[in-house]
Amino acid sequence: MLHRRIVALRRSPRFGDDAAVDLTITLLGPPGSGKGTQATRLRDDLGFAHLATGDLLRAARKEGSELGRRAAEYMDRGDLVPDELIVALMREAIAREDGPVLLDGFPRTTAQADALAGVLDDHDREMSAAVLIDVPDDVVVERISGRSQGRSDDNPETVRERLRVYHRETEPLVGYYDERGLLRRVDGRGDPDEVYAQVRRSASAEG
Ligand code: AMP
């Protein structure tokens, strides 16, 4: 049953033979687990639309939109932006897509996961797999302190807060998707190419 859901790699003129036509995948993992890097590769490789809540929020801040202004204070503290803002943002973003979708950084709470299931249902979609990129806290802290993207939420104190928030709010999604038979675990500590090989298998029919 599960495999039938995941086996949606189909021939498609739009995406080529290896396309993941109606897959809906989410990447789970702590800050610094490499979700963004892996998501970009999946997008380029399998034709997923990459919907990253963090990127959408940072863009909203740059534009100075109402959403951006409301999100800024939460982001700078390392807190989660309220569910209703995020769900509204993603409801719109998902509505614009008709091919394979890769969610990155969403859902981050079980309330968001429940809301997402409803949004997907409205669009005749279902979650195909939740891929957990598993990285221990000490590796996260080490990685992020070496990352120099100048993000306003990459200082050590905020990183520790983001990790606490991850464990409290987002990690329960591991059980949530496991219970639904959708969880795929990937060891995120290794070389990015090796991690990618596992992610690709998990996010496609090979999984
Ligand atoms: P990211 O780039 O995914 O690490 O996200 C950066 C920040 O954006 C997070 O620390 C949160 O403040 C906010 N954010 C991103 N995605 C979500 C989400 N699904 N729910 C709530 N806040 C989010």
Boltz pocket constraint, residues with backbone or C-beta under 6 A from the ligand:
constraints:
  - pocket:
      binder: B
      contacts: [[A, 31], [A, 53], [A, 54], [A, 55], [A, 57], [A, 71], [A, 74], [A, 75], [A, 76], [A, 78], [A, 79], [A, 80], [A, 81], [A, 82], [A, 83], [A, 86], [A, 104], [A, 105], [A, 106], [A, 107], [A, 108], [A, 109], [A, 112], [A, 153], [A, 162]]
      max_distance: 6.0
